[in-house]
Amino acid sequence: LVLVVMGISFTACRNDDDDVTGQIPEEPRDEQQLKDADTLITYLGSHYYNSGAFIGNPNPSMTELVITKLADGESVPVDHTLLMSAVEEKTTNYEDQEYVYYILRINQGGGPIEDKPTFSDNVRLNYSGFITSGEVFDSTANPTQFDLTGLIAGWSRVIPEFNTAESFMINPDGTVGYNDVGVGVMFLPSGLGYFSSGSNGIAPYSCLIFKFDLLQSETNDHDLDGIPSFDENLDSD
């Protein structure tokens, strides 16, 4: 009985504490970025993807992408590519810290340049998010719309690198089909993700990986003044 009561008390304490991470000192961002950089480089150098599946593929999708860990002594198979050999390295400043992140560009997307999203726009996409162990923590079953300003910092930097779909059509069953969508993968340090807070089962200081299909975008006017939010930010600079 004593053990049961103690267990209930411990669980209740954890549930009532809105900021569990506040119980431990937060890691300095510059020190954590060094750790995350090592984690991402190790991951990219030890995993490959099925690049051959996208050669001559006119309408690729993230669902076709398979990332596999190299077994001990294994060489990268034919028609596959080591991630480190395929990704683009990017840098950005966020919270007064320089961050390195990576993009795997599977398909640029066939939509017009003027329809490319900005960091302040709404986007409609499919995605799957997972950590470096391969554990999936979130994914969409159907195309979902997001305001990029309400997401983690990495998304507002990566998604505008891609074009939306070239076209879309209504299928006989009422669903929407898209042609030549923007397909990619982002590899983010924790500082461009949830950093010390974690989220929905994601441990603090986790590097995050998202594969996605970018379908459509919509210009945002957050203060409803008739001027797109992107243009307002440029004016304020």
N, C-alpha and C positions, 0 to 999 in steps of 0.2 A: 504493500500500500504506500509506504514511504517513497519507494522508487517511482510509482505511478504519479504521485503528487508532484515530485520533483520534476518529472518529465513534462507534466502539464504546465508547471510554472515556467520552465525554460522555454517551451514552445510559445507560450503566451507572451513572454518578454520579447522574443524575436518578432512576433507578429505585430506587436504594438510599436516597435521601433521603426520609424519611417526611414531612417538613414543608418543602416547597419554599418556602412563603411565609415561613418563618422567616429566609430570607436577606435580606429587605427589611423595613424598619421598618413596623410596623403603623400604619395611619391612625388618628388619634383618632376616637372614635365621633361626637363632636359635629360635627366637620368633615365626616366622611363622610356623616352624615345630611343635611347641607345639599346635598351633591352628589346624593345619592339622591333627595331631595325634588324637585330640579330635573328629574332624569331622569324621575321618575314623572309630574310635571305636564306635561312636554313630551309624553310618550307619551299620556296621557289626552286631551290637547288636540289630538292629531293622528291619533287612531284612532276609528273608530265601529264599532257592532255592529248586527246585524240584529234590532232590537227588535220589528219587526212580526211576526216568526216566533213570538213568544211571547204575542201578544195572543189571548186566548180559547183558549190551548193548555192543556188540562186535565192533560197529563202531559208536561211538557217535559224535555229532557235536555241535558247539556252538549255532546253531539255535534251538536246543532242550532245551537249558537252559533258565529258567524263574526265575527271581529274583522278589520277592514280598515284599512289606512293611507290617509289622505287623500292623494290625488295633488295636485301643485302646481296651485292654482287651482280645485280641485274643491270643490263644496259637498256637505254630507252628503245622501245620496240619501233619497228618500221611503221611509218605513217603516224607517228606520235612525236611530240616535241617537248623538251624540258621547259618548264614554265620560265625559268630564269633566262632562257634563250629567246623567249617570245614577248615578255612583258615590256612595257614602257615605264621608265622611272620618272616620277613627277615629284616636285617639291612645292610646299605651300607654307605660309605663315599663319598660325592660328594660336590664339591666346599667348602671343609674344614668344612663340616657339616655332622653329623651323621643323617641318615634318617631311619625311619621305614616304611616298605611297606608290603603288604600282597598278597599272591597267593592262589587262589582256584584251586586245581589240579583235574580236571575232568577226564582226561585221559592222561597218560604219553606219549603215542605215541609208535608205534611198530617199528619204524626205528632203525637201529643199532647205538650203542653208538658213533662210529666213524663219523656218519653223523650228530650228534648233532651240532647245530650252536654255534659259539663263538660270543663274543661281536662285532667282526669286520666283520662278514660274511653277505652275502646276504641271505634273507629268502623269501619264497613265502608262503603267508597265506591269510586267510580271517579274518576280525575283525569288531567289532562294538564298538565305543567309546561313553561313556555317562558320565554325571556328577551325583552327588549324588541325585539330584532331579529326576533323571530318564530320563532327556532330552538327546536324542541322538544327537551328534554333527558331527559324521562322521561314515561311514561304507563302506565296499566294496560290490560290486555286483558280482564280479568274483575274483578268486585268483589274488593277486597282489604281486609284488616283491619289496622289500625294502632293502637298505643297512642300517644295524643296526647302523652304525656310524653316519648316517645322521638323526637319530630320537631322540626323547627325551630320557633322561638318563634312565628312568624306563624300557624302552623296552630292552636295551642292558643287563639289569640285569635279567629280567624275562624270555624272550624268550629262552635263553640258558639253562634254567632249564628243558626244554621239549625236547622230541625226535620228529623227523619228522615222516611222514607217513610210515607205513610198506611197502606199495606198491601202485602203481597207474595203471590205465588202461584207454585206449581210448574208450569212449562210441560210439555207432553207430551214434550219432548226431555230433561227432567230439569233444565234450567236454571231459575233463579229470576227472576221478573219482579217489578218494583216499580212502585207507583202513587203519583203525586204526591210525588216526592222533593224534597229540598232541593237547589236548583241555584244556584251562584254562581261568582264569580271573585274571587280575592284578588290585590292588587297590593302587593307587599312591598318595602321597602327592604332593602339587603343586611344591615343590622343585625338584622333579624328573620329573615334567611335564613342563609347560610353565612359572611357577613362576609368576613374576610381569608383564610379557609381555602379557599373554593371547594369543589367536590365533583363527582366523576365528569364531568369535562369542563366544569364551570361555572367560569368565571373568578372570581377573588377580586373582591369588591365588586360583584357582579352583583345588580341588582334582579330579583326573581323574580315570575312570574305563574302562577297555578294556576287552572284551571277545574275544577269538581268536581260530582259527584252524591253527596249524602249519603244513604245508604240506611238504615243501622241504627246503633245505639249500644249499648254494654254497660257497665254500671257497673264500675269497677275497684276492687279491694281489694288493693293491692300488697303489703301486709305480712300479708295473710290473717288479720286479727284480727277479722273480722266487721263492721268499720266501713268504709264506702266511703271511698276516698282523698280525695274531694272534701270530705266532712264532716270528716275529720281535719285537712285544711288549714285549714278554717274555724275549728276549735277551737284550732289552734296560733296563729292570728292574734289 
